[in-house]
Amino acid sequence: MTAALHAESLYRFFRAGDEETLALRGVSLEVHPGQFVALVGPSGSGKSTLMSCLAGIDEPDGGTVRITDHRMSHQSEPVRAELRARRIGLLFQSANLIGHLSVRDNVRLAQRLARRRDRPDVPELLTSLGIAARSGAYPGQLSGGETARAGLAVALANRPAVLLADEPTGELDEGTEQHVLQLFSALAATGVAILVASHSPAVAAAADRIITITDGALT
């Protein structure tokens, strides 16, 4: 089976004056359709840098990233943006919601950017995530759990092959976190490849596989 997400020998350097930090040290990984994988490691280990490179938000200094066998890395920003819009769902702790748009309009905007004909029906998507009753609300009016579900709706607006989530449950209470993890597991069962970077033991316990990163390298 072809991996939905494939990264090979990723390196990332950051320079500040004469100081150089090697944030990623030859990271290689694969996530296949239907897998729910947890990326764990201490703060500063490179989790967020890796997630940004996988999503095409940041460019690795070496190595390649492929999404459903389409090359993401070392492409122009318009090419990366289109591939991201069509193939990847993004969910971060800071959420992916635009404050002046309702939940419903946030999802619709994500669909317009993806320009896919097989996009899910917005009311059905919101209903499946338990957020339909708040479809007309703005992000500032949502509770923590509602924000997480609304953010997930935006991430799923384009029927992504890959879902990348960076600390998506970091600000949630235990009960809401468990509900979100159940949604991830149900999503993986439909064939989506899921990679979640998190410090949470609950995320690691719910995942099918755990990848550990320390000092920019997988261990």
N, C-alpha and C positions, 0 to 999 in steps of 0.2 A: 504494500500500500504506500502510495506517495505521501510524504509528510505534508500537512497543511502549512506548517511553519518549519523552516530549516535555516539554521544559522551555522556558519562554518568559520572557525578561527577568527573571531571578532576581537579587534584591538581598538582601544579608544584612549587617546592621550589628551591631557589638559595642561596648558602652560600658563604660568603667571610669572612674568619676569624671567628669572633664571631657573625657577622651580618648575619641574615637570612631574605630573602625576599620571601613572598608568592605571586608568580606571577599569579597563577590561583587558585581560591577559589571555588571548587565544580561546575565547569561549565558543564552544560548539554544542548545539542541542537540536533536538527535533521534537515536535509535538504533532501527533497524528490525529486525524478526524476522530471525534468521540472521546478523546483523552482530556481529563481534568488534571493539570499538572500544577503543583505549588512550587514557587521559587522562593526559597528561604535563605536567610543570612543576616548577620548583624547590620546595624546602621553603618553606612559608609562602605559596604561591601561591593557595591556596584549594581544593585538590583534595579534602581531607577534608570541608571545609565543604559543598562542592557535593554530594559523595556522600551526606552526611547529609540534606541537603534533598531530594535525589532519592528517598531511601528513606523519607522521612516521619518520620525520627528527629528532625530539626530542622525548624523552620518558616522559610521565607524571609520577609523583611520586605516584599518585593514580588515580583510575578511568579507564575507558576503551574507546577505539575508535574502531568502526566497519565501514568498507567500504563495501557496498553491502553485508552485513551480514558476512563478513570475518573479523576476529579480527586483527587489526593493532597493537594495543598497547601490550607491554610486550611479544613481539616476538623477535627472533634473528634478527640482522640487515639484513642478506640475505633474510629472509622471508619478512621483511618490505619492502626492496628494490624491491623485485619481485612484491609484491602487489601494491606498488606505481607505478611501471613501467606499470603494466597491467590495473590498475583501476583509476588512478588519473592523471589529467593534472595539472601542476604547472606553474604559471605565476607570477613572482615577479617584483617589480619596477626595480631591477638591471638586469632584463631579465634572460633568461635561455638559452642563446646562447653561444656556444664555439667560441672564436674569430678567430681561425685559420681554421674554417670550413665555407663553404658557407651556405647560408640559406637552400638550397636544402639538403646539406649533414648533417646539423644539424637535419633536420626532419628525414632523413634516419637513423641517429644514434639512435634517440629516438625510432624508429620503431624496430631496431635490438635489442635494450635492452628489449623491451616489448615482443618480440618473439610471436606476435599474427598473426594468419593467416588472420583475417578479417580487416587488417589495410587499411586505406584509400589510394587511389592513390595520390602520392605526387604532381604531377602537378595539379590535380583537387583540392586538398586541398589548394595549394598556390593560385590558381585562385579564389577560393571561398572567400579567405581573401584579395584579391586585391594586392597580393605581387608577383605574378608569374613573372612579368617583372624583378624582382630583385632576382630571385632564385639563380643566380650565384654569387651574391655579398656577401661580408664578413660583419660581424656585424659592424665593424668600418666604413664601407662605407654607412651605412643606416641612414636615418633621424629618428627623434624620432617616428613619426607615423609608418614608415616602421619597426623599431625595435619592436614596440608593436605588429604589425601584424605578424612579423616573429616569435616572442616569442609565440604568440597564436598558430601559426601553429605547433610549437614544442609541445606545451601543448596538442594539439588535435591529435598528430601523432598516438596515441594508442587507438583512439576511447574511451576516458575515460568516466566512469560513473559519476565521480565527477571532477569538475574544481575548484581548490583553487587558488585564486589570491590575493596577498598581495600588496596593493598600486600600481596596474598595470597602472594607468593613472596619477600618481603623477607628471610626468615630461612632460605631453602632453599638447598641447594647447587645447582650448575649442572645436574646431571643430573636432580634431582628437579624443579627449576623447568621444565625442558623437558618432563618428563612431564605436569606440571600444565597447561602451555600446550597440549599436544596434547589433553588432556581438554577444555579450553575450546574449541578449534577443532572437535572432534567434537561438542560440545554445540551450538555455533552452527549446525553443519550440520543439526541437528534442528529449527531454527527459533527457538531461544532468542536473545534480544537480550542481548549481553554488553558491559558497560562496566567496564574495569579501570583503576583509578588506580594508577600505578606509576612509580618512578624507573628501573626496569630496562630496559636496552636490548633484552633478550630479549623482553620483553612487547611493546614497540613493534614489534619485527621480526616477531612472530607475528600481530599484529593486522591486520585488513582496512583499518582507517582509524585515523589518529592525530589527536587533538584536543589542542591545547596551551593551557594556562592560565597566565597571568602576572599577578600583582597583582590577582587576582580577576576577570580578564576573559579571554575567549578571544582568541587571537591567530592 
